[in-house]
């Protein structure tokens, strides 16, 4: 999203990053059509949701497992680098 600096609290000047002839007609209208004629992304949404729900916990379960893996890998990397003396 694009917003003029200093206008954060107003919200009236918030624009979609990809606009054309709908610029200035409000965020909802600007976001409704971004100029693509390829509807494949919208058509596969039901299949994507079904795929996510095959995993234990659905999308929330995936996010939780990924978060735990990131934390584990962060600990592993930080412990591996603990013995390295960095220049001051």
C-alpha positions as CSV (number, residue, x, y, z in Angstrom):
1,X,0.0,0.0,0.0
2,X,1.1,3.5,-0.7
3,X,0.4,6.5,1.6
4,X,1.7,10.0,1.6
5,X,4.1,10.7,4.5
6,X,2.4,12.4,7.3
7,X,-1.1,11.1,6.3
8,X,-0.9,7.9,8.3
9,X,-3.7,8.9,10.7
10,X,-6.1,10.2,8.0
11,X,-6.4,7.0,5.9
12,X,-8.1,8.9,3.1
13,X,-5.0,9.0,0.9
14,X,-4.2,5.2,1.0
15,X,-3.7,3.7,-2.5
16,X,-3.1,0.3,-4.0
17,X,0.4,0.0,-5.4
18,X,-0.9,-1.0,-8.8
19,X,-3.6,1.3,-10.1
20,X,-4.6,2.8,-13.5
21,X,-7.8,4.6,-14.5
22,X,-9.4,4.0,-11.0
23,X,-6.7,6.0,-9.2
24,X,-8.3,8.4,-6.8
25,X,-11.6,6.5,-6.4
26,X,-10.8,5.1,-3.0
27,X,-8.8,2.0,-1.9
28,X,-11.6,-0.5,-2.5
29,X,-12.2,0.5,-6.1
30,X,-8.5,0.8,-6.8
31,X,-7.9,-2.7,-5.5
32,X,-10.9,-4.3,-7.3
33,X,-9.1,-4.6,-10.6
34,X,-5.3,-4.5,-11.0
35,X,-5.3,-5.1,-14.8
36,X,-4.6,-8.8,-15.1
37,X,-6.6,-11.0,-17.4
38,X,-5.2,-14.2,-15.9
39,X,-7.9,-15.5,-13.5
40,X,-6.0,-18.7,-12.6
41,X,-4.9,-17.3,-9.2
42,X,-8.5,-16.7,-8.2
43,X,-9.8,-20.0,-9.6
44,X,-7.4,-22.1,-7.6
45,X,-8.3,-20.6,-4.2
46,X,-10.7,-23.4,-3.2
47,X,-8.1,-26.0,-4.1
48,X,-5.4,-24.2,-2.1
49,X,-7.7,-24.0,1.0
50,X,-8.4,-27.7,0.6
51,X,-4.7,-28.4,0.4
52,X,-3.9,-26.4,3.5
53,X,-6.6,-28.1,5.5
54,X,-5.0,-31.5,4.8
55,X,-2.3,-30.6,7.3
56,X,-2.9,-31.0,11.0
57,X,-4.3,-27.7,12.3
58,X,-4.8,-26.3,8.8
59,X,-3.1,-23.0,8.0
60,X,-2.7,-22.2,11.7
61,X,-1.0,-25.5,12.3
62,X,1.4,-24.8,9.4
63,X,2.2,-21.3,10.7
64,X,2.8,-22.7,14.2
65,X,5.1,-25.5,12.9
66,X,7.0,-23.0,10.7
67,X,7.5,-20.6,13.6
68,X,8.8,-23.4,15.8
69,X,11.3,-24.4,13.1
70,X,12.5,-20.8,12.7
71,X,13.1,-20.5,16.5
72,X,14.9,-23.8,16.5
73,X,17.1,-22.9,13.6
74,X,17.8,-19.5,15.1
75,X,19.0,-21.1,18.3
76,X,21.2,-23.6,16.3
77,X,22.8,-20.8,14.3
78,X,23.3,-18.5,17.2
79,X,25.0,-21.3,19.3
80,X,27.1,-22.2,16.3
81,X,28.4,-18.6,16.0
82,X,28.8,-18.0,19.7
83,X,32.5,-18.9,19.6
84,X,33.5,-16.5,16.8
85,X,35.3,-13.4,17.9
86,X,34.0,-10.4,16.0
87,X,36.2,-7.4,15.4
88,X,35.4,-4.4,17.5
